[in-house]
Amino acid sequence: MPQLDDLSRPPQNWRQLLIDTERGVAAGLRSDSAAFAQLSVSCVTLAGALVLGLNLGQWSVMILALTVMLVMVFLQQAMKILIGVLEGDHPRETRTIFRVITAALSITWLGTLCSIGLIFYQRLTQDLGL
């Protein structure tokens, strides 16, 4: 049973959380080229947004969309690891889990592309007077 002093302290300090976050991002970028490609595309997209001079609302939507997309890529990687662990016991169910997470990733991709495409379209039509 935990002591009273143990309950008053958080289970992890903030430094350990930062270390785990950094190692998780590094592992995610190294283990799957999709995460690295997504990060690269995000950087190019942000550079394009800087050139177009987006307003605050457009930046907010774009950053949120790119963040959700990157989170989904990392979640898919985590699911691949879990599926690898569970596959021997429940092959049919693990394949279904993988298909569902892949569908979620695809839907997120589509939403992100539509959101950023609309923002860029609006900005380009304003700048070019179309």
BELSUL-V182513 format. One record per backbone hydrogen bond with DSSP energy under -1.0 kcal/mol. CO is the residue of the C=O (numbers start at 0). NH is the residue of the N-H. E is the energy in kcal/mol with one decimal. If there is no record, write none. Layout:
BEGIN
CO/NH/E
CO/NH/E
END
This chain:
BEGIN
2/6/-1.2
12/16/-1.7
13/17/-2.1
14/18/-2.4
15/19/-2.8
16/20/-2.2
17/21/-2.6
18/22/-2.6
19/23/-2.3
20/24/-2.4
21/25/-2.5
22/26/-2.6
23/27/-2.5
24/28/-2.5
25/29/-2.0
26/30/-2.3
27/31/-1.1
31/35/-1.1
32/36/-2.8
33/37/-2.5
34/38/-2.3
35/39/-2.3
36/40/-2.8
37/41/-2.4
38/42/-2.0
39/43/-2.2
40/44/-2.6
41/45/-2.6
42/46/-2.1
43/47/-2.3
44/48/-2.1
45/49/-2.0
46/50/-1.9
47/51/-2.1
48/52/-1.2
48/53/-1.2
54/58/-2.5
55/59/-2.4
56/60/-2.2
57/61/-2.4
58/62/-2.9
59/63/-2.3
60/64/-2.5
61/65/-2.5
62/66/-2.4
63/67/-2.5
64/68/-2.1
65/69/-2.3
66/70/-2.5
67/71/-2.2
68/72/-1.8
69/73/-2.0
70/74/-2.5
71/75/-2.3
72/76/-1.8
73/77/-2.2
74/78/-2.4
75/79/-2.2
76/80/-1.8
77/81/-2.3
78/82/-2.9
79/83/-2.1
80/84/-1.5
81/85/-2.3
82/86/-2.2
85/88/-1.1
85/89/-2.0
89/93/-2.3
90/94/-1.7
91/95/-1.7
92/96/-2.4
93/97/-2.3
94/98/-2.2
95/99/-2.3
96/100/-2.4
97/101/-2.1
98/102/-2.2
99/103/-2.3
100/104/-2.1
101/105/-2.4
102/106/-2.5
103/107/-2.2
104/108/-2.5
105/109/-2.4
106/110/-2.5
107/111/-2.6
108/112/-2.9
109/113/-2.4
110/114/-2.5
111/115/-2.7
112/116/-2.4
113/117/-2.5
114/118/-2.0
115/119/-2.8
116/120/-2.6
117/121/-2.7
118/122/-2.4
119/123/-2.9
120/124/-2.6
121/125/-1.9
122/126/-2.4
123/127/-2.7
124/129/-1.2
END
